Amino acid sequence: MKEESLIEYPCDFPIKIMGKSQQGFTQTVLTIVKTHAPDFDDTTLEVRTSKSGTYLSLTCTIQATSRTQLDSLYQALHDHPMVTMLL
């Protein structure tokens, strides 16, 4: 039985990735995102630093093409030790 999706593909889909502010975090996240969404434009990346400067929040808005793509991307980000939280 095929699951109904509430999302119509393709669509712009923002993903918020949070982790400790450390060297290589942004580049690591971009590498993972571009593996699953090769057309992601780095210049659209939104970066926010926490008040104390301890954490970084990155928002990547990708052109999502399928649930499988999103599931794979979320799993890859979730599995990486530098990533603390995903929304």
Backbone as a ProteinNet text record, in pm:
[ID]
protein_1_A
[PRIMARY]
MKEESLIEYPCDFPIKIMGKSQQGFTQTVLTIVKTHAPDFDDTTLEVRTSKSGTYLSLTCTIQATSRTQLDSLYQALHDHPMVTMLL
[TERTIARY]
83.5	0	87.6	61.5	141.8	94.8	191.4	158.3	131.6	27.4	-1.8	98	144.1	234.3	158.3	186.3	126.4	204.4	317.9	404.8	391.7	378	376.9	517.8	573.5	709.3	703.3	801.5	912.5	865	940.6	907.5	1031.3	1026.4	1132.2	1107.3	1210.4	1194.5	1309	1279.6	1385.8	1420.1	1548	1597.2	1688.4	1660	1742	1830.1	1961.3	2060.5	2137.1	2142.4	2212.6	2325	2430.8	2544.5	2635.1	2734.6	2830.6	2908.4	2937.7	3015.5	3159.7	3199.6	3334.4	3383.8	3513	3574	3524.6	3482.8	3440.2	3293	3217.8	3076	2998	3009.9	2934.3	2971.1	3099	3142.2	3096.1	3099.8	3054.3	2906.2	2826.5	2682.4	2657.6	2726.9	2708.7	2742.8	2846.6	2885.4	2774.3	2717.4	2608.7	2486.4	2449.7	2332.4	2351.3	2468.1	2492.7	2500.1	2530.6	2529.5	2386.3	2290.3	2150.6	2069.9	2118.9	2053.4	2162.6	2215.4	2330.8	2309.2	2183.4	2156.3	2143.1	2169.9	2160.7	2260.2	2212.6	2293.8	2350.3	2482.1	2548.8	2516.6	2492.1	2469.4	2335.6	2248.2	2119.4	2125.2	2239.6	2256.6	2238.3	2153.7	2134	2208.2	2291.1	2371.2	2337.1	2309.6	2284.7	2368.4	2424.1	2503.5	2420.5	2432.9	2360.2	2412.2	2333.8	2369.2	2507.8	2538.7	2667.7	2779	2741.1	2839.9	2878	2808.4	2841	2786.9	2670.7	2604.3	2583.4	2574.4	2541.4	2412.2	2330.2	2209.3	2221.6	2211.2	2219.6	2084.5	2033.6	1909.7	1940.9	1914	1934.2	1797.5	1760.6	1634.3	1667	1629.6	1660.2	1537.5	1560.3	1451.2	1427.4	1329.3	1300.3	1227	1272.8	1213	1132.9	1156.3	1083.2	1098.8	1011.6	1021.2	1148.1	1183.5	1304.9	1427.3	1432.8	1544	1550.3	1436.3	1433	1470.1	1416.4	1448.6	1598.1	1657.6	1802	1885.5	1845.8	1918.7	1908.8	1787.6	1770.2	1849.5	1850.5	1924	2074.3	2126.8	2270.2	2309.4	2226.7	2255.9	2244.5	2140.6	2119	2234.8	2290.6	2397.7	2533.3	2547.7	2678	2697.8	2813.1	2837.8	2842.6	2864.7	2869.3	2729.9	2629.2	2492.2	2424.5	2373.4	2307.1	2156.5	2097	1951.6	1912.8	1800.3	1744.8	1599.7	1559.1	1417	1376.4
-118.6	0	124.4	215.9	336.7	442.5	501.6	606.4	737.7	808.2	942.6	1039	1133.9	1235.6	1367.7	1439.8	1571.8	1677.7	1637.5	1728.1	1698.2	1803	1786.9	1811.6	1713.9	1723.6	1761.2	1833.1	1897.2	2022.9	2058.3	2177.8	2226.9	2354	2408.5	2356.6	2302.4	2240.7	2285.2	2366.4	2411.2	2305.1	2289	2197.3	2276.9	2272.5	2343	2240.9	2266.7	2176.2	2251.3	2195.1	2261	2173	2240.7	2171.4	2271.2	2217.8	2304.8	2385	2508	2594.5	2545.8	2475.4	2419.6	2421.5	2417.4	2421.2	2303.4	2332.4	2229.2	2193.9	2246.2	2210.1	2249.9	2376.1	2424	2346.1	2325.7	2255	2109.4	2046.2	1907.7	1897.4	1987.7	1987.6	2012	2108	2136	2014.6	1943.2	1823.1	1718.3	1696.9	1599.4	1644.5	1771.9	1823.7	1810	1846.9	1842.4	1699.4	1603.3	1463.3	1420.4	1470.2	1430.8	1531.9	1654	1758.8	1834.2	1773.5	1830.5	1971.2	2010.5	2143.1	2250.7	2215.2	2313.8	2426.8	2550.4	2669.8	2717.9	2706.9	2746.2	2889.9	2975.8	3116.7	3138.8	3039	3051.8	3001.5	2950.7	2899	3011.9	2987.4	3083.7	3032.4	3118.4	3080.1	3172.5	3112.2	3189.3	3129.2	3217.3	3176.1	3198.5	3106.3	3123.2	3245.2	3292.3	3411.3	3399.6	3281.8	3260.5	3223.7	3196.5	3159.5	3012.3	2934.5	2792.6	2707.2	2745.5	2665.3	2742.8	2667.2	2722.4	2659.1	2738.3	2689.7	2720.1	2616.1	2631.5	2596.1	2681.2	2649.8	2635.2	2515.8	2484.9	2460.8	2540.6	2519	2449.2	2321.9	2241.8	2229.6	2188.2	2154	2004.5	1970.8	1830.5	1766.6	1647.9	1579	1455.2	1403	1283.7	1262.8	1181.7	1147.1	1066.9	981.9	901.9	991.7	1096.1	1191	1256.1	1303.8	1369.4	1272.5	1151.8	1051.3	1021.3	1006.2	976.9	1093.1	1215	1333.8	1347.9	1335.6	1345	1236.1	1115.4	1006	1033.1	1080.7	1110.3	1221.2	1324	1432.7	1383.7	1307.3	1254.5	1166.2	1089.6	995	1064	1188.7	1254.2	1307.4	1278.8	1317.5	1468.3	1548.8	1694.3	1755.8	1685.1	1736.4	1702.8	1807.4	1792.5	1777.5	1855.9	1856.8	1892.4	1836.5	1863.8	1903.7	1999.5	2036	2043.6
0	0	0	-91.4	-104.3	-4.8	68.1	165.5	95	138.7	88.4	150.2	71.6	122.1	133.5	239.9	256.8	179.3	127.3	52.8	-96.1	-175.2	-321.2	-372.3	-440.9	-494.6	-640.8	-690.7	-619.1	-545.7	-440.8	-363	-288.1	-250.2	-165.2	-24	39.4	170.6	261.1	363.9	454.4	558.7	583	685.2	777.4	906.4	1004.9	1074.6	1071.3	1129.2	1236.3	1356	1465.7	1519.7	1562.3	1621	1690.3	1760	1828.2	1725.1	1761.5	1674.8	1678.3	1573.9	1567.2	1423.2	1411.4	1279.2	1195.9	1074.9	981.8	985.9	1082.9	1094.4	969.1	930	814.2	688.5	664.5	543.8	545.3	661.3	673.5	639.5	694.8	667.4	518.6	460.2	317.2	230.8	267.9	193.3	197.9	316.3	330.4	250.4	263.5	192.4	41.8	-8	-153.1	-206.2	-119.8	-161.3	-195.8	-119.8	-138.3	-220.4	-230	-309.6	-384.9	-491.8	-563.3	-617.4	-636.6	-691.1	-583	-455.7	-348.2	-372	-360.4	-382.5	-248.1	-230.7	-105.2	-63.4	-161.1	-128.3	-57.1	-57.7	10.6	155	195	331.7	432.9	532.8	640.9	763.8	822.6	939	1055.1	1169.4	1291.5	1403	1484.6	1599.7	1725.9	1821.6	1947.1	2021.8	2116.8	2193.3	2256.4	2307.5	2373.5	2274.3	2148.5	2047.8	2052.1	2134	2150.1	2036.1	1981.1	1878.6	1750	1640.8	1510	1462.4	1396.3	1332.9	1183.8	1103.2	958.6	898.8	811.5	741.4	593.3	541.8	400.7	338.9	241.2	171.1	40.2	34.4	-84.3	-173	-295	-386.2	-367.1	-281.8	-251.2	-368	-404.3	-518.3	-478.9	-356.1	-313	-162.7	-109.3	32.5	57.9	-34.9	-21.7	-8.8	-90.5	-83.8	54.2	103.3	234.5	346.1	341	443.6	446.6	329.9	321.3	374.5	339.8	385.6	537	590.7	736	808.7	754.8	819.1	818.7	705.9	696.1	793.6	804.4	898.1	1042.7	1070.7	1206	1251.2	1159.3	1191.3	1213.3	1169.8	1181.7	1325.5	1385.3	1524.9	1550.4	1448.6	1468.5	1478.4	1430.3	1428.2	1561.6	1626.1	1755.6	1739.5	1647.9	1632.6	1489.6	1445.4	1312	1325.7	1245.3	1237.3	1092.3
[MASK]
+++++++++++++++++++++++++++++++++++++++++++++++++++++++++++++++++++++++++++++++++++++++

